[in-house]
């Protein structure tokens, strides 16, 4: 696993440009508590679990959490009167130089009453108002940082004054500077909860986005005539639609409202707020509830065919997402096979069952051997204390483990469908065997696979991104191909480099790196892309930054070198979420056109953000929807161009492919990129390509043209044997129904 397009780190100067108003070392600019609040400093807390200690900051002392830990604040010294309170913290909101909010999801809180059981753990939410936004108080460029921000509990509290509040940090290094409590008016004492019943707040093909808004008015409060304000923020366009409706609230009478909305594919933040009838602000923090959701016409896993070209990764933190049929699972041998005859299948069983339950297929990716299987000293796998990159001394030990794994996963449907040999064996960190050792492994896998009642394919090579010609040739010359059913490679930076003339590395060349020696050896096995990923820039104030904004930051950084514009120092420059989403679709299409039958997306790279899928998942779901009823195994390139472009470096070029058989439903996928035949590497450093007039040679009538997120749809007809439309780096889809295709008008 390699992050060739990892979310690179930027300098303090660049951050000053981008994170406007967020970076300061002056104490007066550090986020504050809201007005009219009662506060407790970090020093008032008691550590109850794990390790935490006080450290100095410009704002005062911060209670530093060393990993998972919990502390309690006794509220008795505040001498509160019984009533309703808003509560929150000033916390360490981010631990990385460029991610101001990454730590907030790891905090939890609960109330510990003087008598009775504690409340269930709940989350904090970030605040949009300027006085509470993240500030980078200190840190090391390109590394760690101390971001601090004001956060608020997700709901109101009714307190007597003798309770304790427990604050927990679930992972990484958190911190608390201050706890605050704010008495609220009757209107703001209304408890709002906004949620969906959809797994991971994900709405798919055939479903209508639906939320449930719960409103609870505490006992003893008078009738309240108010307004319910609903905001629907579209993260793609940054546009908000607000509606207001009258609502009557009665003390002690809960209400539940169902909110339904017809949405285009995208990611949306929904926020509900109770306002006074004259919309007068009660205080600077109107009480709100919010929820992030995503809609894409992705199909459910069980509804997809076995030859579906879109796959993803899974593990204990990554569930099987809709839109994918196949799931690649790293199951390190050393994590399960603890000692001779000793197995720990608990985590494996949970993850495998999650795929089985949705009707998917699993490919197991091999990664290292248990230390006890080799007499040689530990080598490689620095992330695993129990694993080694050395092959086992006795291949029968691995065979017995694989047979046990297959026996454990057997079902009539064949959920376990493939075993992949050593992941990225071209790297010394993962493999220190010889080509002959790899053949021994392949034979062992083959022997074990024969014990399965359903077919289990063996997949070989799993070569990393980059120029790995010698490794591929050595493995093929050693005789690997007769022992495997499919071959695999990884495409990271390559998916953002579609042009064969691009120096150093590009997508067509990386496909040829595997296919050419395979064909020369007399084989034509299916080629899989078992890892492809694009790590993209974190959202700022809840919105994805634009690519051109990121590029402006990079060029202002003193480390920027125009001869290597893909780097800042030793780190990759940043990719926007929108560019990543578009590239997953365009890169996949080009790979399919070059004969790659399936791509597994490395969705460790933020396919889910704040409990909802991100734009890459939305885009792939939309792509899957347009090819669902198409014979996508039949794909051909079309002649495409920008008529007003000279085609030189820095000018736009066009690509287009048609998927499907003539006489049946077909889809044209078209997009553009900026030519680069001199600088090289991934194109993620280039400016964003807005839609321009494009021409694709095809004779089509009454087809349907739509953009990536289906925001615009229109009928399109060819003129003079060509389709003409506007298109940029985000692809467009031209859907041709069987009636048009059967006339032979697509040429």
N, C-alpha and C positions, 0 to 999 in steps of 0.2 A: 504494500500500500504506500503510495507516494502522493504528496500534494504538490504536483508540478505547477498548479495554479493556486497555491495556498494564499490565504488572506494575508498579504505581506504587511509589514510594519512601516509606519511613516514617521517623519521627524516632527519635532515640536513646532518648527516653523510652519510646516504644512498643516498641522493640526490647528494652528491659530487661524489659518485661512478657512478651514472647513468647519470645525466645531465652534462656530461663532458664539462668543460669549461664554464658552464652556470651560476654557482653560485659564487659570489664574493661580498665582501663588499667594496673592494678597488675602489675608484672613477675612476681609469684609465681603469678598466675593464667594466664599464657600457657601454652599446651600444652607438655608436657615429653616427653622421650624415655622409653621404658620403663625399668624398673629393670635393673640388671646389664648395662648397655650400654657399648660403646666408641663414642666420638663424634669427629667431625671438624667444625670450624666452617666457616662459609661462606668464610672467608678462606683456607682450605686448597685451595679449588677453583681450577682453571685453565680459563679460557674457551677453548673450542676451536672454536666456531661462533657466528656472530651477535654480538650486543652484550649484555654483562652487567656490572654494577658493584655495589659494596658501598654499602648505605645503612644508617643507624642505625635500630634499633627498641628497644623497652623490653626485649627479650629478648637483644639483642646485634645484631651486624651481619647483614644479610640480603643475599644476592646477588640483585640485581634483574635479571630477564630482560626485555629490551626486545624483546618479540615473540618470534619463533622463534629459539631459541638453544640451545647445549649447553655443558656444563662437565664436567670430569672430576675425580674425587677419587682420589688415589693412596693405596692402603691400606697401603703399606709402613711408614709411621711408626707404625701401630698394633701392629706385631709380632704379627700373628695367628698362632695355631697352625692347622694344617690341620684343617678340620672343617666343621660345618654351622652356618649363621648365618641368623637373621632380620634383615632390613635394612629401613630406612625413612628418612624425612626429617621435619623440621619445615619446612613449606612455607607459602607464601602460598596459602591454599586458596580464597579468594574475592576478587574485585576490585570487587564492587558492594556497596553499603550493605546490601542485604537478602538477598544470596545468599552464604552462608558456604562453600559447597562447589563453586561453579561452575568453579573453576580446576583442580580435581584431575584431571578427565578429560584435561587437556591435557599432563600430565607423562608422560614415558617414561623407562625406564632400560634399560641393558644392561651386561654385564660385558665388559671388555677384558682378556683374559688376557695374561700376559707373552709367551706365544707361542701362535700359532694364531688362528683367526678369532673375532670377537666373537660374543656370543650375540644372538639376535633381540630387538628392542625389546619391552618388556613394560610393563604398567601398574602404577599404585599403587591401593590401596583405602583408603577411610577407615575409621576405627576408632570403635566405638560407646562405648567406655569413657570415663567423664567426664574423666580427666586428659588425654585426647588430642583432645577435641572442639574445634571452631573457636572462636576468640576474636577479636573485632574490636579490633585493637590501635590503629587510628587510621582516619581517613577524614573525608569531608565528607557530612553528611546529604543525602539525595536525589541522591547522586552516587557517587563512588568510595569504596573502603574497602580497608584492609589486614586481611583475615582470615588468621589463622594457625592451623594444625592439624597434628597428627601423623598421618602416613600410613605405610602399610606396603607393601612390595613384594608382588606377588600370589603369590609362591612363595619357598621357601627357596633359599639359595645354599650350594653347597659351594665353599669358598675355600681356597687355599693360603697367601694372605697377600701375594702379590706382584702382585695384580691392580689394575686401576683400574675404578672405577664411573663410567659416563657418565650424566649426568642431562640430559634434554632437555626444553625447553618448546616445544610445537608452535604455540601461538598465544596472543595477549593477553599481559598483563604478569604473569609468574609471579615466584617468588622462593624461595630456599632459605636457611634459617637454620642448619640443622645436619643432618648425616648421622649415623645411628646404626646400629650392628651389635650383635646380641645372640646369644651362643652359645646353642645349644638342646640339649635332651636328645635321646636316641635317638628317643623318641616324637614329639617335635616336629620331628625331622629328616625325617619323612615328607612328601613333596611331594604336595600335593593340587591337582588341577585339575578345575574343574567348568564344564561348558559344554553348549550345545545345538548341534545341527546345523542348526537352523532359522534362516533369514535374519532378522537383527535380533531373534533370540530371540522370534520371533512364531509362535504356534500358532493355527491357523485352523480353520474348519469341517471336521469329519471327521478331525481329527488329535488325537492324545493327547499332552499335554505329556510330553516325554522328555528327560532329561539324561544325560550321560556323566560319571561320576566316575572320574578316573584317580588311582591311588595309586602312588607310586614310593618304595621304601625303598632308601636308598643301600647300595652294596656294603660288606660288612664289619660291618654292624650285626646284632645277634642277632635271633632270632625274637621278635616282639612280639605278645602277646595283648592286645587292646584293645577299645574300643567305638567304633563309628561312630555319631555323633549327627547326625541330619538335622533341620533346622528349616525349616518352610514358613511364611513370614510373609505373610499376606494384607494388602496395603496398604489395601484398602478397609475392612476391619473392625479392622485392627491386631491381629488374633489370630494366634497362632503355634501350630502343631502340631509337636511334637517326637517323634521316634522314635529308639530306640537299639537297635543290634544288635551282637552279638559279631563281631569280625573278627580274623583272624590275618595278620600281615604278616611276610614273610621278606626279609632283606637281599638286595638285588639282583634281587628278583622283582617286577616291576610287576603291578598288577592294574587291571582296568577294570570298573566296575559300571555297569549301565544302570538308571536310576531313572525309573519311570513313575508318573504320578499323574493321577487323574481330578479335574479342577478346574472350578469354576464360572468364568464370565467375570470377569476381573480381572487385576491385576498382582501378581506374587508374587516375594519374595526367598527364594531357596533357599540354605541355608548348611550345609556339611558340616564337621564337626570330629572329629578323633581324640582320644579321651579314654582315660585309664587305666581299668582294669576297675573300680576302686573309685570312679571319677569324681573322683579327687583332682586338683586343679589343679596343673599342672606349673609354670606361672608365670602372670603376669598377662595374658599374651596367648597363649591357646591357639591353635594354628595352624588356620586355617580356609580354606576356599575358598567363594566365593559367586557366585551368578549371579542376575540379574534377568530374569524372563520375563513375557510377557503371553499370555493366552488369550482369544480372542473368536471366536464362530462366524462371523466375516467370510468371505465367499466370495472365491475367487481372482479376479483381474481378468479372466482369460480366460473365466470361467464366468458373467460378468455380461452383461446385454443392453445394447445401445447406448443405450437411453433411460433407463439407470440414473440415479437422481436424486442420487447421492452422488459428488462429485469431490474432488480434492485438488491441491496444488501439488507441483512437482518442481523440482529444480535439481541442481547437482553434489554437494550435501550431502544432499539429500532424495530418497531412492529412491522409486519407485512402490510404495505400500503396498497390501496386500490390502484388499478392501472397496470399492475405487473402480474405476470403469471409465474415467473421463475424468481427464486431468491437465493442469493449466494451467502453462505454462512461460514465464517471462519470459526472452526472448532479445533483449536490447538490440541493435538494429541496429548501433550503434557498436562493440560488442564483437566483431562478426564482420566487418563490412565496413570494413577498416582504411584503405583508400584505393581510388581507382578501379581496379576489376579485381582488388583484393587482398582475399582472404577468409581468415579463420581459423575453420575449422569444428570444430576438435578437441574442444572442450568440448561444443559443441552435439551433435556426433555421438554422444558417449558418453551424454549424458542422453537423447537421442531413442531410442537403441538400448535403453536400460534399459526404456522403456515398450513398445517394439516387442517385446522379448523376453518380456514378460508378457502380451501381447495387448491392450494398452490403446489409448486414443485420446488424441491430443494437441491441445490448443488453444494456439496461440502468441499470447502477449500482447505487443503492440508497446509500446515504451517509449523514446521519444526518437530523434533523428536523429544521424548522425555529424557532428562539427563541420565536416568538410570539405565537406559537402553544402550548407552555407548561408554566404552572404557576410556575414550579420549576426554581431555579436559573440555569444559564448557566452551563453546564458540558461538559467536553471533547472538541473535535474539536478545539484545540488551534489555528489552522490555519484559522479558519472561525470566523469572528466577528459576523456574523448573524445566525450561526448555533449552535445547541446543540446536545449532544448525548442522551438526554432524548427523549423518545417517545412522540408523541402528546397526549394532554389530550382527544381529540376527534378524533377518527379514521375516521370519516366522512370527516373531513377536508382534510386528506391525500387522501381519496377516490376521492373527488371532483377534487383535483389537478391531480391525475393520469388519471382520465377520460378526463380532459381537455388536458393533454399531448397526450393521445391516439387519441383523436378527431383531434388534430393538425397534427398528423403524419400519418393519414390514407392514404393509397394508395393501389391500386389493387395488387401490388407486395408483400406487406407485409414487407416493409423495417424495421419497428419496429417489432421485432420478439421475444424479451425476456425482462423480467424485473427481476432483481436480488435483493433479499432482502438485508438487511443491510450489507455493506461491512465490513468484519473482526469484526463481532459483539462479538467475544471473547476478544476484547481489550476494556478497559474502555474509551480510547480516542474516540472511535467511537460509543459505545452502552452502555447505562446504564439502559436498560430495563430488564425485567424478561423473562424466557422462554414463559410464557403466553402472554406477550406483543408481542413476536416474532410471536406467533400463530395469534394474532389479526392483525399484519401487513400482514401476509401471506393471511389471509382471505380478507383483504382490497385489496391487490394486485389482488387476484383472482376475486373479484367482479368487479374491474375496467377492468381487462383483458377481461371479458365477453362482454364488450361494443364494442370491436374491431370487425371489419368486417373480419379480417384475424387473424389466430391463433397467440396468444402472450403467450409464455411459462413463467412460474414462476420458478425461480431458487433459491434454498435455501442453507443455511449454509455459503458459502463464507468464510470459516475458513482460518485463516492465516497460514503461514508456521510455523514450530516448532511443539512441542508435545502438541496438544490441545484435548486430548482424552476426558477429562471431559466435555468440552463444547459440543463436538459432541454428546456424549451420553445423556447429559441433553436435548439438542434440540430434539433428536430423541425420547427419552422417554416421552417428553412432548406432542408428537403427530404431529411433523412438517411434516413428510414425506407424509401423505395423501394430504397435501395442496400444494405440489410443484410438478413440472414435471421433474425437474432435480436437482441434488445436485452439489455443487462446493467447491473447495478448492484451496489454493494457494501454489505453489511450487517454492521456491527460492533456498536456499542452497541445498535442496533435489535433484535438477536436476544434481548436481555435486557430488552426492554420490549414485552410482548405486547398491552398494553391501549391501545385507540384513544384513550381519554380522558386518557392520560398526556401532560402538557404537554411542549413543546419538541421531543421526538422519540420515535417509537415505530415498531414494525415495520409495522403496517397502513398507517400514513401514508407510510412510505418506499416501500412497494409502489405505493400510489396515485400517488406523485410521478412514477412512470414510466408506469404503466398508464393513468391518466386522460388525460394529453395524447396518448398514443399512440392510445387509442380515439377521442378527439375528432378526431384527424386521419384516422380511418377505417381504422386498422390494428389487427391483433390478433396481433402477432408473439410467438413464445415468449420468455419473460422468464427470464434466468439470473441467479443470484447468483454472480458470479465471484470474490468474496472475502468470506469471513466468518471472523473469528478472535477468540479470547478468550485473552489472555495471563494465566496464573494464577500464584499464589504458589509459590515454590520449596518443595520438601520440606524438612522439618527432621528431622534424624536418620533420614532415609530414609522418612519418612511425610508424607503430605499434611496440612497444617494444616486444621482445621475452619473453615468460614465464620464461625461465631459467635466463634471465637477471633480471627480476623482483624478482625472488626467491633469487638471489644473494644479491640484495639490502635488502630484508627482513632479511636475516640471518646476515647481517652486522649491522643491527639496534640493539642498546643495549636493546630495549624492546622485542626483539624476544625471545619467550619461546618455546623450542622444544616440550614441553608437550601440548602446545596449538598453533600449527604452523599456524592455520588459522587466528590468531590475531596478531596485533602489538599494544600492550596496549589494548585499548578498541575498536580499529578499525580493520576492516577486511583487510587482505593482498590483494594485487592487482591481478587481473586476466588480462591476455593479451586478446587483441581483437580476436586473432585467436583461443584461447581456448574458449572464450565465444561463438564464432560462431559454433565451433564444438559441444559444449555442448548443444546449442539450438536444434541441430538436433538429437544428441544421446539421450538426455533427453526426447525429444518429442517421439522418437521411442519407448523407454522403457515404457513411460506412455501409449502409444497406446497398447503396448503388455500387459500391466496390466489392460486394460479396460477403460482408460480415452479417451473419444471420441473427445475432442477438447481442444487445448491449446491456450490461449490468451497471446501474448508476450507483456511484459511491455516495449514497445519501447520508453518510456521516457529515457531509458538507451541507448542513443546515437545510435539509429538505423540510424540516419542521422548526418553526421559530415561535416561541411564546405559545406553545400548545396548539398550533395550527400549521398546516402545510404552507410552504413558501411558493414564490412564483415558479421556480423550476418544476415542482410537482404539478402545478396548474398547467403549465405549458405542455408537459409530456402527456398529461391526461387529455388535453385538447388534441394533440397530435394522434394519440391512440384512438380517439373518437373518430377522426376523419379517415383513418385507415382501417377501421374495424371491419367494415364490409367490403374490403378491397383485397385482392390477392396480392399482398405486399411482397411476396417472394418474386414477383415479376416487376422489375424496376429498370428503367432506362433513362439516361440523361437526355435532356432536350437542349437545343441551341438557344442560349439566352444572352442578352446583352443590355447594357445601358446605352441607348443611342447617342446621348450627349457626352459620353465619356471617351477620353483618348486611350484608356486602358493602360496608361503608364503607372509607375509606382505612385501610390497615394491616391489614385483615381479608382472609382468603383468598377467592379466586375460583378457579373451575375452568374448564378447557378440555378438550374432547375432540373427536377426529376419527375417522371410520371410513373406512378405505381398502379398496377392492375393490368388485367388482360383486356385487349381490344374486344369490344362487344359486351363487356361487363362493366361494373362500376369502376371508375378510375379517379385518381387524385393527382394533381400536379402540386408539388411543393417547390416554391421559388424563394430566393433570398439573394442578398448582395453582400459583398465584402470589399475592403480596400486592398488593392494589389500591393504586393511587397515581394520584390525579387532581389533585394539587396541587403536588407537588415536582418531578417530572419526571425526564427523562433515563433512563439505563439503571437497571435495578433491582438491579444487582450489589451495592449497598450495603445491601440489606435483610437482615433476619435469615433464617436457614435455616428453610424451611418443612418441618416433620416431617409424616409421614403423619397425615391426619385422615379421618373418615368423609366419603365423597364419593358423590354420586348422579348417574348418567348415564342419560338416558332412552333405553332400547333394550330390545327384547324378545328376549332371547337365552337359550338353554338349552344346558347342557353345553359351555360355552366354557372356555378355559383362561386363567387370570389369572396373570401373572408380573411380577416387578419388573424394573427396568432391567438388573440383573446376574444375573437368573435364580437368585437365592438362595432364593426361595420360589416355589412353583408350586401352584396349586389349581384345582379346577373351580368355575365360577361360573354361577349361574342368575339370571334376572331375577325380581323380585317386584313385582307390580303394574305391569308395564311399565317397570321401571327396574332397573338394576344398582346394587348398593350394595357398596362396598369402601372400604378406606383407601388414601389416596394423598397424597403431598406434592409438592415441586417436582421430585423425580425421577419421571419418567414410569413408568406401568405399561402393560403390553400385554395386551389381551384378544383371544385368537386364536379365530376362529370357523371351524370346518372346513366344507366344502361341504355336508355332510349337514344341519347346523344352518341354514346360510345358505339352503339351497334351500327350507326350510319357510316362508320369508317372515317369520321371527320377528324379524329385525332391522328396526326401523322408524325 
